[in-house]
Amino acid sequence: MADYIAPIAFKEAQVRAGAPDLDDLHDKRRTIIETHGELMALHRNKSLLDARRKETLALCALEVRNQLENEGKKATEAMVDNMAHAHPRYRQWISDTIVEGAKALMYENLVQEVDELVNRGQAVMRQYSSEPK
């Protein structure tokens, strides 16, 4: 029974002080990270993103090289590289990455907003608890 008194009293104090519910905020933050964490991590770490870009470009170059060989054409590395950069799959990857980067930024911003609400709630509770009763 004593285990439940402190959380209940804290929740009641939050309501009286007008502070946001910290449990709800933490749940919201957890949900954002669980749902979109991989996207956020990929766009936060530019070396991971660059590795994916190079992987996509290498696959496009391999496809271009095979196509040229099947057509009996000689290909220089510069030609293959230029054609790989112009490959529809690579161009689509670039477009998708821009959109995903914008989404990742939006999710990062949502997490930041939740963090700010948590900090505000903690400040309100400190102020509330320091007021004379």
N, C-alpha and C positions, 0 to 999 in steps of 0.2 A: 504494500500500500504506500509506503514512504517513497518508493521509486517513482510514483506517479504524481506526487504532490508538486515537486519542483517544476516539471514540464508544464503541468496544468497552470500553476501560478505564473509561470513565465508567459504562457500563451495569453492568459488573462491580462497580464501587464502589457503585452504587445498591443492588444486590442484597445485598452484604456489609453495607451500612449499614442495610438495612431500609427504604430510602426508596421511595416509590411511583415507578413508571415514568413519567417526565415526558412521554415521547412518547405513551403511552397516555392520559394525562390531557389533554394538548393535543388529541388526536384526539377524545376524548369531548366536550370543550368545543366544538370546531369542529362536531361533529355536531349538538349541541343548537342552536347558533346557526344553522347552515345549515337545519335542519329547522323550527325554531320562531322564527327571527329576526324575521320580519314581524309575527307576533303579539306578540312581546315589544316591538318598536319601537312598534307601534300603541298598546299600553297604557302604555308608558313616556312617550310624548309625548301629553299630554292634548289639545293643540290638534288633532292629527290625529284623535283619537277624537271630539272635539267636531265636527269638520268632517264626519265620517261620520254622526254623529247628526243634524246639521242637514240633510244630504243626504237621509237616510231620512225625516225628518220632512217635508221639502219635497215629496218624492214622495208621501207619504201625504196631505198637504194638497191636492196637485194632483188626486189620485184622488177625494178627498172633494168638492172643488169641482166636478169634472166630474159626479160622481154627483148632486149637488144640482141642478146645471143641467139635467141630463137628466130629472130628476123635476119640473122647473119650479119649484123652490123658490128663494126668495131666501136668500142666505147672507151673514152678516156675517163679517168677518175673525176675530172672536172665536169664532164658531160653528165656522168651518173649523178654526181652531187647536185648539179643544177636541176636535173630532172626530178630527183628525189625531193628537193625543196619545193618543186612545183606540183608534186604528186597530190591528187585529190585527197587521199587519206591524211597526208601530212597537213594540208591546208585545213581540213576538217578538224584535226587534232588541235591546231592553233586556235581556231574559232571556239571549239569546245572549252579549251583551257582558259580563254579570256572570260567566257561566261561563268565557268566554274570558279575562277578567281574572284569574280564579282560576288558570287554566292558565298564563297568562303569568307570574304570581307564582311558581308552582311551578317553571317553567323558569328564571326568574331565580335562584331559590334553588339549583337544581341547578348553574348556572354558578358561583354564589358558592361552593358546596361544592367544586367542582373547583378554583377559584382558591385556596381555603384548603389543599387537598391539595398543590397545586403549591408554595405558600409553605412548607408543612410539609416537603415533600421537599427544598426548597432549604436550609431551616434544618438539616435532618438532614445533608445533604451538607456544609454549612459546618462543622458540628460534627465530622463524620467526618474531613474533610480537615485539620482543625486538631489532631487527636489525634496524638500521637507514634506512629510506626510501629515 
